Every structure is written in structure tokens, then in C-alpha cells.
């Protein structure tokens, strides 16, 4: 069997093979750090983590790069409006640099909560301004740009196949436009470098051959991915909202700069939906991972919930579905813990697992295999080893989990000690009385070879 992945560029599943085996170069679009991320954002990073784990499970050496957008992403994807970092600065009263640091740290912490592996390289847009300027200059030198009053723009008419990734209807977009383009020639043209407004002092701006300003949103990913992974690498990931604009424009820039489509495979995760709509920060009312934790859910419950759907299928969030995921994960954890020490994994189960992972990361079928394993009559040690083998890709941390030991109140411990002394004195009446009082308080005593053990009564 061979790993098959759905390539958005080809619009079909394709057998995956690295360009330079055994190395796999993987780039994932990171967050714009003007605000906290919502749980829909984290669904994409869980999918990308499963992809990385699957690649490593298949024996590849993955080099994983994730960017941090801390400048250049305007409130409209059409290169209009305010820079989101400037907007976030005004909202919080902090500087743009301070909010970038705050929200980047928070994002990275939440990835740890979700057991998402850290990339090998974090690259911030503001740390790579020179690389972006050099890329814009190269695009300009090849004749793909023009200048307007507010910036340097990419001339999409120079590319016969512009928009192929998204299968854009360019004529329809141009004919149906309802916005004032200003000096933009086509609705699909996009900014490579924006000039700082003369009447406004920006917090983030740099000198360039074209004047003081800041890079467009798309050039950062083309420039930084090529810097760390080369001008044609294996896999580029992101959310499905990146397809029509951001990733389409990354490819256009790469065609102009390097005569490549940047990545051999383009993979996209589908939206998380709330009440039938894409979860978004634009409303100002969105669910953060803390929202789940404050209600008592382990963050890995959300990871388990996301594994229940194909990464490129929309997933609807409800509290009932999270309750179901919590119950199921606790059941799986308890079963694994109760199986004791692992032995040798079952090869037939592993063969089925590989088949399902290689089927475009079919995690719902992997979870179904987990439940088949739980219900099987295999020895416990075999079950344990097999499930931990699966968890190399699922990433649920099953090997590390153990039930929480509830702290026993001091008065219950005192009663247990009194009962134990009564047993030593062969005062069975007092011993029985203490056992009854302990039970009435909601606890039970189990006599073990290592002494009595007190625990809450099972409900």
C-alpha cells in the first residue's frame, strides 16, 4: 500500500511520493496573530498534525515549517481596509508588536494542549522583510507588476492559468465586480507591497525600493516557504478558506519567481461549523479552547472529536457532540489503562490500520478499528500494544494517561485508620461500624495485600 492524499490542485486523491526521499518538506499556513484563535482554527492544525504523524509513521523524515502572520493581512482579502495587527492594537490598547507576541504565545500553548507536534521552524513575517522585498523585486524584474498610488501590484493577466487551484471563473469575477478597484486593473490583482499612508503613522513599516510601507499578505508565505523548503517542495497545507485567494496568489508569485507551483501537493482542511455557519472571529463571539476547558472538558476531547470526521469534510460543533466525544475518549482511555502492560501488537489489526491511514488519513475508520479492538477477544497485552501503535498517528497520548486519584478527605482517612486499628485489635464490631460510616459518606474501603485502599463509591 501507498499513502494517498487528496491534492486540491489536481482535485483528486494521488499516491504520495517525496520529491527527495526519504525527506518530506511540509509547509502550513499559521495564524494571523491579531486575536485569539477559535476552535475552528485549531481543527486545521489537528489535521496537519495527523498528516505529519502519518508521514513519520510511514518512515519519512519530515521537515515542518509554520509561519506567523504578524503584518500585512488586511481586514479585506481584496487588499483594502486596515491591517489586522493595527486593528488589534487599537482594540487592546497594546502595541502591534505586543499583541503579536501575546497571541503567538497563546496559540503555541494551545497546540501543546492539543498534543500537536511543534514545527521544526516557526517563521514570523516581520523577521523576513528582506526576503519578501527580494521576492517582490524578482517578480518586478520579470515584468509581472505595476505601480498604483497605494502599492505594487501583481498583474494576474500575465498568467494564463491564474486561479487554477481554485478553478476561478476570472471572466465572471471581473464582469460581476461590485467594488471600486481604484487603480487596480483587475479584481484578481493583488498587492505585493503596500505604501504607508501619508497621513498615518504605522507601527509596522519598512523602507523598500518602492518607498516606505509593508508587505502584502501573500508574499510572506511564498518567500518564507521557499527560503526554508526550496522553490518546489512536497506539501503545502491550510484551511479551505485559503484556496480562492491566499494559496492561489502564493502559486502565482511562485510561478513568476521560480516557474513552479510551489508545492507538489496542496492539502486543505474543511471548516468547523456552528449552527450551520463557518466559525469566524469577525462576529466577535467565537469559541476558544478555554471555552471547553472552563466547562470541564480535557482539550484532547476536542482532538478526539475532530478525528471523528474526514479532515476535508465539514464538521458541525454542538455541545452534545462534545459530550459524546468526552464519553468515548474516557471509555477508550479506561480500557487501555485497564489492559496493563503492553505486549506484542496484532499484525492483522496493524495491516488494517495502515490501510485506513493510507486512505487519505481516514481517521473515522481508524476510530472504528479502535472500537473493534476494544470488543475483540485478543489478550489484553496485545490490545494495549495495538492501540498504542494506532496512537502514533491519532496523537491522543494514551500511553501517558492514568485516572486521577481523588484526594480523600482527612476525616475519611481517620475513619479508615480507626477501622484498620479495630481490625488489628480484632474488634470486629467497631471495624464494621467504621466501614458503614465510610460508605455512608460516599466512600468504600478495599483491603489489599498492601493495606486498605479508600476510594469513592462507584455511582
N, C-alpha and C positions, 0 to 999 in steps of 0.2 A: 504494500500500500504506500501511497504518497500523499503528503499533506496537500489538500485542495483548498484554495481560498477564493472568495468572490471578489474579483477585480472590477471596481466601478468603471475603470477606463474601458475595459473590454465588455462590461455588462454580462459577465458570466463567471462561473467557477473555473479556475485554471489550476493545473498542477504547479505547485511551488517548487522552484529550484533556485538557490542563491546564485547571484552573478559571479561571486568569487568564493565558492565553497571552501571550507565549512562556515565562512563568515556570513552573517546576515546583518545588513545595515538598516536600522529601523528608526524612522523619524515620526514623532507625534506632535501635533499642534497642541501647545499648552494654553493656559488661561490668559485672558486679559485681566490684569490684577488691579482693577478699579473698585472691586467689591468682593464680598464673599462668594464662593461658588455654591450653586444649589445642587441637590441630589441628582438632578438630570445630567448636569455636567459630569458628575462622578461616574455615572453609568458608562460613559465613553472611556474613562481611564481604567475601569474594571475590565471592559472588553479588551483594551490594549494590553493590559497585564496578562489576561488569559492567553492572548496571542503570543506575547513574549515567552510565557511559561511553556506553551505548546512548542514553540520553536526550539527552546532549550531542551525540552523533553525529547524532541526528535534528533537531538545531538548537535544542533547548530551553535555556533559562537555568536551570540547576539551583541551588537553594539547599538545601544538605545540612547537616542537624543530627544530631549523635550525642550521646547522654547518657553520663555516667559515674555508675554507681550506687555511691556511697561511703557510704551509710547506708540503713537501713530494710528491707533484704532479709533476712528471717529464714530460718533453716535449713529451715523448712517453709513451703510456699506457702500453707498454711492459717493463716498469721499466728501460728504457735506456734514455740517454740524460741528459740534465741539469734540475735542479729543476726550475720550472717556476718562483718561487719567486726570485731566484738568477738571472735568465734571465731578469726579470722585473727590478731588481735593477740596472743591468748594462745598460739597455735601458734608464732608467730615471735619473741615477746618484744619486738616493736616496738609503738609506739602505733598506734591505728587510723588516725590521720592519716598516720603514716609509711608504713604498708603501702599506703594509698590512693595515695600519691604514687609509691611504688616500682612497684606493679603497673600503674598508669596509664601511667607512662613505658615500662615493658616492653611493654605492649600496643601503644602507639603506634609503638614501634620495630619491632615485628614486622609491623605494617601496612606500614611502609616497605619491609621485606624482601620483602613480597609484592606490591609495586608497587600498593598500594591508595591511592587518592587521599585525602588528608586532608579531612575535612568542613570546611565554612565556619565552623561553630560547634561547639566542644566545650562541653557544659554539665554541670557537676557538681551532683549533688543537694544537696550541702552548701552550694553557693553560691546556692541558690534556695529556702531555707527559707521566706522571707516569701511567695514566690509560691505555695508549697504550702499554707501556712496560709490565705492568701486564698482559694484554691480550695476547701479544706475548709469554710471559713466560708460560702462561697456555696452549697455543697451542703447544708450545715446549714440555711441560711436558707430553702431551697426544700423542706425537710421530708423529706430523704432519709437522715437519720442517726439514730442512737440511741447512748446512752452506756452503757458497761459498766464494770466495775471496772478493766479494763486498757486502755480506749481508746474512741475514737469510731469507730463502725462504719457502713458503708454498708448501708442496708436494701434488699436486692435485690428484695424483694417489691413495691416501688413501681414497678418497671419490668415491663411486660407481656412485653417481648421480651428480657429479660435472658438472656444466653448465646447469642444468635442467631449470633454469629460462629462459635462452636464447635459450634452445634446441640446444646447441652447438654440432656440429659433431667433437668430440675430435679426433677421428682417422683421420678424414680428415684434421683437423688443423695440427696435428703432422706430417702427411705424406706430406702435402703441404707446410711446412715451407720453407721460403727462407732467413732466417736470421741466423746469428751465435748466438747460445744460450749461448756461453761461458760455464759456469759450471751449468747453469740451466738444469735440467733433462728433462723437458717437456716444450713445448711452452706455456702451460697454467699456469705453476707455476709462482708465483708472490712474490714480496718482502714484507716481514713484517717489516724488519729493514734494512736500508742501511748503510754501513760503510762510514765514511768521507774519501775521497781520501787522501792518504798520502802526495801528492804533492800540495794540495789545502787547503786554509783556508776558510771554510764555515762560513757564517754569522749565520746560524741556525744549531746548532748541540748540542747533549746532551750525557752525559755518560750513559751507559747501561750495563747490564750483559755481552753483547757480544762485547762491545767496543764503542768508540765514533762514533756517527752517528745521524741518523734521521729516523722517522717512514715512512713506506710505505704509499701510498695514501689511501688504502682501510681500514687499521686497525683503522683509526681515527673514521670512521662512525660506525663501529661495536662497538668499545669501548665506544664512547660518547652516541650513541643511547641507549645502554644497561644501561649505568650509569644513564641516566635521565628518561628512559621509561621502563626499565626492559629487560630481555633477550628474551621475546616474547611479542611484542606489536601489536597494531591494524593495522596501515597503514604506509608504507614507500613509499615516492614519489620521483620522479626525472624526468629528461628528458630521452627520449628513447635511447639516446646515452650511458646511464649508464647501460643498460641491459646486453650487452655481456661481459663486463669486471668488472666495478666497483661494480655493485649490485650483479653480480654473485660471486665475490670474498668476498663481505660482507657476503653473505649467507654461503659460505664455511667456513669462520672464525667463524661464529656463530654456525655452526654445530660442529666444533671442540671444541669451548669453552663451549657452552651451550646445545648442542644437539637440537637446534631449527633452523627454517629457518628465524629467527629474527623477521619478520613481518608476520601477518596473511594475509594481502593484500599488493600487490605490484602494485602501480599505476604509469603510465608513460605518460608524455605529448609528443606529436609529435613535429617535427621540424617546425620552420618557414623557408620558402624557399624564396630565392631571385634569380630571373632568373632561377628557376628550381633547384637550388642547396641549400643545407643546409647553413644557415647563420653561419659564423665562424670568429673567431678572427685571425686564422692562416694567412690569407691573409694580415692582417694589415689594411684592408679597410672594415670597418663594420659600420653599422648604430647604433648610440647611440640614446637614448631617446631625448637627446639635439638636434639631427638632425631634429626631428619632431617639437620640440618647437621653434627652430630657424626659421622654415618655418611657424610659426603661429598657430600650432595645440596645443590644450589642450591635456596634457598627457592622460586624460581619453578617448580621441578619440581612442587611441591605445587599451585601455582596451575594449572599445565597439567593436572595430574591431576584437579583439581576441574572444569575445563572439559569434561572427558570425559563428564559426566553432566548431565542436566537439573537445574536448581537445586532443583526440588521433588520430585525422585526420590531415594530413599535411595542412598547410595554406600558401598560396602564398602572399607575400607582393608586392604591387605596389602602386605608389602614387595615381593612380586613385581609388584604393580600399580604401585608407585612406581618400581621398576626399569624397567618398560616405559615409564612417563611420562618418565623421565630419558633413555632411549634416543631416544624420539620427539622430545622437545624439542631434544636435541642435533642430531638429524638436520635438524630444521626450521631451527635456528639456522645450522648449517653451510651448508645450501642457500642461505639468504638472504644470508649473508656472501659466499658464493662467486659470487653473481649480480652483485656490483659495485655501481655507482651506479644508483639507480632512474631510470626514465624516466616514461612515462605509464601509468597503471593501465588495466587492461582493463575496459571498461564492462559487458560481459556478465557477467563474474565479480562485479563490484560489485553488479549487479542481483540476482544470486543471494544474495550476502552480505546485502544489505538484507532480502530476503525471509526469510532464516533468523533474523536478529536480531529482526525484527518478529514472528516466530512465538514469542512468549513467551520471548525470549532463548535460542533453540535452539543453544547452543554446541557440542554434539556434531556437529551438521550443519555448523556453521561450520568445525570442525576437519577434517571430511571434505572440505570445499571446499578447505581449505589443501593437503591431500594431492593432490587433483585438480590443483591449480595446480602443485605440485612436479612432477607427472608429465606436465604438458602440454608441447606443443611451442611455447609462446609464447616470444618473446625474453626473455633473462634480465632485461633492464632493465624490461620490462613485468611479469614475475613479481615482481621486487623491489618495484616501486611498488604492485602489487596486494596483496601480502602485508602491507606496511606500512600500507596502507589498512585491512585487516582488523584489524590490531593496535591501531587506535584503540579498539576495543571489547574485544579479548582481553586487552590490557594486559600482554603478555609482554616488552616492552622490546626488541623485535627490532632496532630501528634502532641501539640503543646497544651491542649485543653484538658482541664480537670474540673469537676464540680466544686463549687465554692463551699468551703466549710463554714457553716453558720456559727457565729460566736454564741456560746452557751452562757446564759445569764449566770451571775455569781451565785444566786440563791438556788438555782437548779443544780449547779455543781456541788454546792454544800449538801443538798439533799442526797445527791448520788454518793458523796463521800460518807454521809451518815449511813446510807444503806449498805455500803461496802463494809463499814466497820461492824454493822449489825450482823452481816453475813459471817464476818470473821469471828464474831462472838457467838455465833450460832443462835442469834436472837431473830428467829425467822418471822415473828410477828411484826417487829419493827422494820425488818427488811421489806416485807410485803407492803406495809403501810407506806414506806418511802417510795416504793415502786408505783403504788396507786396515786400518790400525791404528785409524783413526777409526771405520770400520764395525764392527770387532771390539768396540769399546767401546759400540756401540749407537747411533751417530750417522752421518749422511751429510752430504756437502758438495755443495751445488748452486752451480754457477758462474753468476752473473747479471751483467748489464751494470753493476750497481752493486758488483760484487765477490762473493766467495764467501759463501754463507749456510750456516750449520751448523744442523741441526735433528735431533731424534730420529728414528730409523728408524721407519717405519710398521710396526705389528705386523700 
